[in-house]
Amino acid sequence: MLFFSIYWFCIVQVKVFRPIKSSSSTRKASEEFDGFYSYAMYTYHDLPSRYWKKYNYASSYVDMVRSRTPKVITYSDEAKCMLMENGPNADFEALFYNGENSRRAM
């Protein structure tokens, strides 16, 4: 299981969790223990190649969720307008009350 921590200065930490087995001798020395799981922590540049595919899948999922999550919603007499969370050139969606929809990816 991968877990991502994104900080304001854009350094990404990736935690790779593993369920704890019955013997503690199976853990590597670089892994930390956190209750029911052991985990290894990596930065983006130190991530082992075997996790790259999972990281890319998780990254594309986060991008998709951000493109569909409104950051700002404005209601007017004619439409509900939403500015999405995805980046500096965010998507814009207008849902008109007469049934028409407009979505623009910037």
Number of C-alpha atoms within 10 A of each C-alpha: 10 15 13 17 11 10 9 6 6 8 12 15 18 21 18 18 19 16 11 16 12 7 7 10 8 9 15 11 8 8 14 14 14 10 8 11 13 19 23 16 18 15 14 14 9 10 16 10 9 8 13 12 10 13 18 11 11 15 13 12 12 12 14 12 14 17 19 16 14 18 13 11 12 10 12 9 7 11 17 15 20 20 21 21 19 20 11 7 11 17 20 19 20 19 16 16 12 8 7 9 13 10 13 10 11 10
